[in-house]
């Protein structure tokens, strides 16, 4: 690879690759359309089970989520049962651009999520001017550069709320929302703010790129992330909260945000030099917020109770449960709809108490397993393991294996009462993907939900029926799988390149600049060798 040209990376946080490519093919994203024809495509593999919270920190540290120690905005205190908020201060590892700066490369880094400006650089860094996730407030290196940024580009109308505050939050969750859910008018106000912020970020990106002879230039856009979470119901006519009148009034919010991203990309592409390498990262996908994470604490409470003393149920319930449990999964899928019709009839006959979407320290202490915070897309289960948790109830080895297998069977047997479809697609052990540390805060099991439909009423052959509506204001959520588009002097247009794990991207950039692999400070070997 050449070490003579610049590496310019644009990242579009949670900008769905499928939607992007479709809009490009339709001619709505001309810059992306040109890039799809001129660039090589490299699928990005994000951290299994943990990609929502750990994607960006694994990118900039070149380490796995176990090594960084950060995967979610909250966690169960390792070894105990207390639930606590986390902070990006906890991220272990050094950003790879600092290594490049030490090697004499000039770098400019704008708004990489979860990173914080402050370390001396041969160049500039701005953090949290326009990030969806906020931790440290607007910071820069050199420190006075933040004031210059505000003077030239203002503060972000949405993501720049209370710009310098040290606070763990996502401003788009709260701005332009007076009640539990936004009105159509408030959706329009949020969209207007995101569009204005995206255009300001595009100007900032183009101007700072033009002002310095950077070896590495990185700019990440957060508006795609925010719009996907907050405005999916306006974008998606099939969403239960979709309002055609609001859509007619404000248009397709994702389409409009993506078009501004295209304008930003086009301006950067117009200024590229012949020996430059352009990397465009669509970090991961976005779709409807359909999952059962809000029901998971109740599901696990009831399974734990059933394992210790099976609940008393009617003869009908016991017979149905035994028959369903004994049925091969492919047969369950074929008979799911008539079962769901029967279950809906039973639901209509009685009122079910809404389950709590949380558990307590005392409940976690008493159970053999409990929910482990892991955002929403992938459910997490922590085993109350002897020798790890202070009051562990499950031995390692065979007992752990048998419990995990039993949980997998029972989670796969859950039925979405409204559709007759499975609630869960897959259950995996995290140690199949990560070399766990003796004390870490990771889940032991990952639950891949069936995201095809809303999940608000669930039936289990173990414990019967539960119902709990999803009431959160976020209507869109992430999907795994990103895409890296690579255009450079040696790129074969439209080449299908090998998959790349996101934590190895920094090493690829370093190699492109002739610096060599990024090395893990914990092991003394390239971090890619530690991930399996």
N, C-alpha and C positions, 0 to 999 in steps of 0.2 A: 504493500500500500504506500501511496505517496505521503510524504511528510511535508510537502511544500505548500499545499493549498490550505485554505481555511476549512474548518468544520463548522457548519451552521445547523443548529438543531432547533426546530420548532416543535413544541409538544402541545397537543390539544387534549386536555384532560377529559376523559370519558366521552370523547367524540366518537360515536358509534361507527365502526368501519363499514358496516353494511349500508347504513343510511347514507354515509358519505359517498360511497361508491355509486349507489343508486342515483343520488342527486347529481353526481359528476356525469354519469351516463346520460342523464336527462338534460344536460347542458346548464344546470343551475349553478354549478361550481366549476367555472372554466379553468381556473388555476389547478384545481385538483384533477380535472380531466386531463390537462396537459401532463401533470405529474404522473398519473397512473399509466400514461403511455410511455413516458420517458424514464421512469424509475424502475428499479428492482423492488420486488415485494418480499418482505421478510416477516413472517408471522411471529408475534411476540407471545411467549409463554410467561404468564404472570404467576406469582407465588401461589401454589395450589392451596385452596381453602382459605387463604389469608390475603387474597389480592386486593381487597377493598382498602384495608388499612395499611398494608405494608408495601404496596407497589412502588411508591415514590421513594421511600426510605431505602428499599433494596436497590433501586436504580442509582441513587446518588452515593451510597456507601459501597456498592458492589458486594453486598453481603446478604445472606438469607435473613428471613424474619427472625429465626432463632438467634442469629448473631447480633442483629440490631436490637433485639429485646422489645420491639414495638410492633403491634399488629392491630390495635383497636383503640378507640377513644376511652374505653374503660376496660378494667380487667379484675379478676379475682386475685387478691394478693397471693403470690406464690407461696405454697405451703399452708395457706390458711383458707378463710372463708369470707373475708371482708371484701366487698366490692368497692373499687375506687376509680376515680378518673385518672387517666394517664396524661402525659404531656410529651410533646416532641423533644423536650429536654432529655428524655430517657433514651433517645436513639443513640446507640453505640456505633462508632465508625466515623471515618473522616470523608467528606465529600471528595470525589475523585478529581474535581476541578482544582482543589487545593494542591493535590499532587502535581497536576499539570503546571500550576502556577510556580510551584517550587522548582520545576524543571525548566523554568524560564519562558513558558508559554503565556501569552497575553489572553486573558479570559474575561468574558462578560456573561453574567448569569442573572436572568430575570425570572423571579417567581416560581422557582422549583418548589412544589408543595412539601411542607414539613421541614424544609431547610431554613437555616437562619444565617443572614449575613452578619459579619463581624470579624471573621479571621482576616488578617492582612492578605491582600492578593496583588498579584501583578495584573491589575485590571479593576473591574467593578462588579459588585453584586447588589441586587435589590431583592428583598424577600417580603412577601405578603403585601404587595401593592394590590394585586388582584387575584388572590388565591381563594378557592372555595373554603378550605380549612385554614383556620387562623389559630396561632399559638403565641407568637412573639410580638405581634404588631409590625408595622412598617419599619424595616431596618435596612441599612445599606452599608456597603464598604466601598469607598471610605465613608465614614459616618455622615459627613455633610452632604453626600450625594442624595440622600432621601429628601432633604429640603429642596434641592434643585429639581428633583423629579416632581414634587408637589407643585412647585412654582410653574413648571413647564406644562404639566399634564393634569394637574389637579389631583383629587383623590377619587378613587373608584366610587361611583354612585351607589353601588350595592356592597361589593366586597371590601370597600375601604371604610365602612362605618366604624367610627371610633378608632381612627387609623393607627394610633401609636399604642393602644392599650395592649397589655399582656393579658390575654384571655383565651381560654379554650372554647372556640365556638365556630359556627358557620353562619355568617351574617345573613345569607339568603334564606335561612330558616325562619328569620324573625322580621326582617324588614317588609314593609307593605303587607302586613298581616295583623289586623286588629282582633280577629276572632280565632277559633280553633282551626278553621280552614280559610283560605283566601277566597274572596269574592271574584267574579269575573273582572271587575274594575281593578282590583288589587293585582290580579294576574297581569293585566295590561301595564300597570305601573312598574311591576317587577321587570317585565320584559323590556320596557323602555330604558330602565336603569342598566340592565345587563348589556343592551345594545350600545348605549353610550359608553359604558366602561370598555367594551370590546373594541370600539373604534379608537378610544384613547390609547388602549394597550397596543393596538396596531401601529399607531403613530409613534409611540414610545419605542417599539421594537425596531421600526424602520430607521428612526433617527439615531438611536444608540448604535445600531449595526453600522451605519454610515460614518459614525464619528471616530471610530477607532480601527486600527489594523489588528483585529482580533484573530488569534489562532483558533480559539473556540468561542462561539457565541451560542447561548442557549436562552430561549424564551418560551415559557409555558403559559398557555391561556386557560383560565379557570372558568370562563363563562359557559362553556359547553357542559361542564360538570354541574353547575348550578341550574341551568335551564333543564337539564335532563331530570334532576331530582324534583324540581319544583313545578314544572310546567308540562310534564309528560301527559297529564290528563287532557290538556288542551291540544297537544299534538296528535294523540291517539284516539280516533273516533270510537274504538272498541272499549275504551276504559270506562268503568262504571261511573266515574265522576265527570265524564265528558259532557260539556255543554255546547251544543252546536251554535248557539247565539254568541257565546264568548269567542268561539273559534272564528265565526264570521266577522266579529268586531276587531279582533287583534291579529288574526291570521295564524299561521303555523309558527309557533315560537322557535322550535328547533330549527326549522328551515331558515328562518331569518338569522338566527345566531350563526348557523353554519355558513351562510352566505357572507357574513362579516369575516369569519375565519378564512374564507376563500380569498377575500380581498386582501387580508393581511399576508397570506401566502403568496399571492400574486405580486405584491409590492416587493417582497423579499426576493422572489425568483427573478424579478426584473433587474435587480442589482447584483446578481451573482457573477463571479468571474469564472473564467474557463477552467481553472484548476480547483475550484471550490467543491466541497462535498456537502450536499444538503441531505439532512436526515429529518424526516417528518414522522412524528410518533403520534398515532391515534392510540392512546394508552390502553383503553378497554371499552367494552360495549355498554349500551344502555337500553333498558326496556322497562316494562311496567313493574311496579313494586308489588309483585305477587309472591308471597312466601308465608311461612307459618312461624316465623321467629317470635311473633307476639304471643303465640300459643305454646311455645316450647317449654317455658318453666312449668306450666300446668301439665303438659304431656309427660314430662320427666317425673313430676311429683306423683302422678297417677301410676306410671309404670313402676316406680320405686315401691309404692304401696302394694301394687299387684304382685310384685315379686316376693314381698315379705308375707303378705296375707291376701290372697285373691279376693277381690270385692264380691259381695253378695249381689247376684243378678238374677233376673227371671230365667225360667227354663228356656224361653224363646231366645233371650240374649246369650245364654251359655251355649245353646245348640248352634246358633248362628256364628258365634265366635269360634267354636271348635271347627266347624265346617270351613270357615274362611281361612283359619290358620293352617289347616291341612291341605288347602288348595294350592297347586303350583301357581307361581306369580302370573304366568301367561293366561291361566284360566281366570285369575282374579280380574285381570284387565278386561276380559271378554264379558264378565258378569258384573262389572262394577256399576253400570248404569241402572240395572234393575235393583241392585242392592241399595244404591243411593235413593231411588224412588221410595223404597220401603223405609229407609232411615228418615227421609224428609217427612213422611207420614207420621212417624213416631215423634219427630221433633215438634210437629204441629200440635200434638196431643199434650205436651207438657212444656213448661217454661224451664229453661236451663239457666242456672246462675252463671253470669259472665266470669270466666276465669281471670285470675290475676296475671298480668303480663310481667311479673317480677317474682323473685323469691327472696327470702331473708337469710341473714347469716346463720340463724338457728336451723332453718330448713336445710341449707346446704350442708351444715355440720352433721345433720342426722341422716341424710340420704346417702346411698351408695354411689350416686352420680347426680350431676346437676348441670344447669346451663352455664356455659362458659362464654362470656361476651365475645362476639366476633362480627360486629356490625349486623347486617340483616340478610344479605344474599345467601350466605352459607351458615347454617346453624352450627353451634359448637357445644360439645358435651365434655365435661371434665369428670373423670373418675375419682372418687374419694379414696385415694390409694394409700395403703399403710406404708409408712416409711417416707412418704412425701408430704401428704396433708397431716396436720397435727393430730387429727382424730380420724385417721383413715379407717375405712371399713372393708376394703377390698385388697386381697393379697395380689402381688404381681404374678407373673408367670401364667400358669394354667387357669387360675381363677379369673384373672384379668382377661385372658383370651376368651374364656367361655362367656363372661359377662358382655364383652364387646360383640360377640357373635349373637347373643340373645337380643341385645339392643338393636343390632342391625336388622334381625328378622322382624322385630316388632315395629320398628320405624318404617320398614318397607311395607308393612301390612296396613298402615294408616290409609284411610279412604277420605277423599274430599267429598263430603256429603252433597254438595251442590252440583257436582259434575260426575261423580262415580269414578274419577281418575285417582291414581296414586298421589299421595301428598309428597312422597319422597322418591327421588330417582335413584339415589346412591348414598351409601354410608361408607366412609373411608377412615381408616386410622391415620392420624397425622404422622406417626412414625414411619409410615410407608413413604413419606415425602421428605421428612426432616430428621436430622440427627438431634434428638431432643437433649436438652441440658437437664441435669439432675433437678434443678429448681427453675422452671420457667412458667410463664403464665399462659401458655398455649392450650387450646382444646386438645383432648385426646382423640375425639371423634369429630369428623366433619360431616354435616348433613347437607346434601345437595337437594334442595327443594325442587318440586315440579313447578316451574314458573309459568305454566300455560294459562292458569286461571287464578282468580282470587281464592284464598284459603281462609275461610271464616267459620266453617263447621267441619269437625273431624270426628271420624268414628274409628275405634280400635277394638279388635276382638278381645283385648286384655281388659279394657276399662270402660268401653261404651262410648257415649257421645259427649263432646264438648263443643261449645260455640262461643266465639269471641270475635267481634268485628274489628277490622283494622281501621284505626281512627287517626293515624298520623297524617300530617299534611304533605309529606313527601309521596308523590305518586309514581315516580320513576326510580329505578335503582340499577346498579351495575350488573354487567355480565362479563365473564372472563374472556380473555382472548383479545390481544391488541394487534396492531399492524404497524410495521416500520417501512416507510418508503425511502429508498436510498437512490440518490442521483449524484453521480460524480464522474470524474474523468474516465474511470475504468468500468463504469456500470454498463451492463447490457440491458437495454430497454426491455421492460416487461419480464425480466428474468424472475423466476420463482426461486428465491434464496432459502437457505436452510432456516429452520426455526431458531429463535434466539431467546434464552431466558433473560428476563428483564435485568437481573442483577449482573449480567455479563455485558450489558450495553456500554457501561462506562469503560470497560477494558477494551471494547472494540473502538471507541472514540480515542482512547489513549494510544492504541496501536496505530490508528490512522494518523495521529500526530507524531508518531515516531518515538513515543515515550515508553511504551511497553505495558505489560499487564498491571492492573491495579491489584495490590497485594493485601490480603486480610491481616490486620494487626493482631488478630487472635491466634492465628495458626502459622503464619509465616509462609503460607502457600496461597496461590491464587484462589479466591473465594469460589470460583466455579468448580474447583476440584472437591469442595466440601459439600456441595449440594447434590442431592440424589433424587 
